[in-house]
Amino acid sequence: MIYLFSGDDSKRKHKEYEKFLESLPKEVETFFISKNDFNKVQIESFYSGAGLFFNKCIVIFSNIFEREEIGDFILEKLELMGSSQNDFLFLEGKLNKQILDAFKKARAELNIFELPKEKKERYDNFQLAWAFADRDKLGLWVHFRRAMDLGVSPDELIGILFWKAKDMLLKKNFSKFSETELKNFSYRISYLLPQTRKEGIDSEISFEQFLLEAF
């Protein structure tokens, strides 16, 4: 059986998730797997059959869809997990329709917790751009963290910073940055996410470190 707990209403989601864990029989072996300790061979052994030291287990994944390559692997194996004698639980943030449809197809039990639209706080990405233009390192980091907490994707933030650097170059705005600095910044940031994904590095951590070292 597959269980999915996802959505941006973290409070309700974790409350129901905790209830689910408390309902598990004590004799069921539990394994917790995050995006940082994911191992394909180990996962294949879980859905292939019983373990050497237990008859049945539940495997709990946490935020693994934040890494595209791991998410693709999981989607390919969902039906095998669904037919396994072991159970699989996914604790995730907000997932797109394509992923949710794949879970539905695998007959997963879906537990989706979304905040009402009127209660969602929308982040103004241009605050990040203005902090960069002012060469405000602290402000840049604060706005970055705020955007991450509100669920803005790194791709979106990188896009706004790339645009701002190019805009400053076009307008020859060199009051805070030299032309060389702006060209170097725009070049490096354009390759940041593709490179981190290729190397299997957490994109949020890599982006944050890049901003802290940018100037």
Buried (B, 14 or more C-beta within 10 A) or exposed (E): BBBBBBBBBEEBBEEEBEEBEEEEEEEEBEBEBEBEEBEEEEBEBBBEEBEEEEEBBBBBBBBBBBBEEBBEBBBEBBBBBBEBEBBBBBBBEBBEEEBBEBBEEBEBEBBBBEBEEEEEEEBEBEBBBBBBBEBBBEBBBBBBEBBBEEBBEBEEBBBBBBBBBBEBBEEEBEEBBEEEBBBBBBEEBBEBBEEBBEEEBBBBEBBBBBBEEBE
